[in-house]
Amino acid sequence: MSEIELYSAVLCPFAYRARLTLAEKQVPFKLIEIDLQNKPTNFEEISPYGLVPLLKHGKFRIWESAIINEYLEESFPTPPLLPKDLVQRAQARIWINFADVRLFAATHKLLLTLEPLQQAEGVEELSKYLQFVEQEGLQKLSAEEPYWLGAEISLVDLTYYPWFEQVAVLEHFRGFQFPSGLNRLKKWYETVANRESVRAIAKPKEFYLKHYARLQSSASVIS
Ligand SMILES: N[C@@H](CCC(=O)N[C@@H](CS)C(=O)NCC(=O)O)C(=O)O
């Protein structure tokens, strides 16, 4: 039996982060797919918040995707997915935090509303965050290099990538338009999308649109 188990859901961008980290580190693990519309009755005994991802390592349980990824980084240090330099490490954490408290939080809010004015505000907020990512993040940290922090892939790339893979859902169901001119961001996306770890599990736009068809007439979150 595999020592590591990951409770996951195919549509969950947070679980996707952990899957990518495990793949990049080539850590073997057992994937346990949870149907979030129909969770096992005892799921909260396994995952205290009732959420995926949940990582089991032997008898220990870790939850919250950003913390799971840091745990994996510390438990399986090769290849490193955080810079050694302390300032760069802090920068990596700033961007991982930005993903959670700004980009993913605004996305959550947008998916939870059917009200046109609130949708327009949500769309505006997301555009602002993407512009900030382009100018403050990628342009300054890695203008000429492939990944977010420079030459090497890091947890920052793996944290953001799943959001971009699902952006068609926001475009189709919530009227989001990817801001024009974010050329560094587009190039970054193509680079990460080409990683073997991503190609092994990436899903096409049609997959997400089909599975989120309910968003047409209901307010929901990515799950
Ligand atoms: N902050 C959490 C978010 C996890 C999360 O929201 N997971 C969603 C799926 S994407 C979930 O399990 N939803 C089930 C529910 O709300 O009942 C993380 O980063 O791990």
The ligand as an ORCA input file, in Angstrom:
! r2SCAN-3c Opt
* xyz 0 1
  N      -8.373     26.474      1.235
  C      -8.608     25.116      0.828
  C      -9.751     25.083     -0.148
  C     -10.201     23.668     -0.475
  C     -11.582     23.646     -1.140
  O     -12.283     24.657     -1.203
  N     -11.966     22.475     -1.634
  C     -13.275     22.341     -2.241
  C     -13.174     21.733     -3.631
  S     -12.246     22.736     -4.727
  C     -14.110     21.330     -1.458
  O     -13.583     20.366     -0.942
  N     -15.423     21.579     -1.388
  C     -16.318     20.679     -0.737
  C     -17.371     21.387      0.027
  O     -17.352     22.616      0.087
  O     -18.224     20.688      0.583
  C      -7.317     24.553      0.219
  O      -6.495     25.329     -0.286
  O      -7.104     23.334      0.308
*
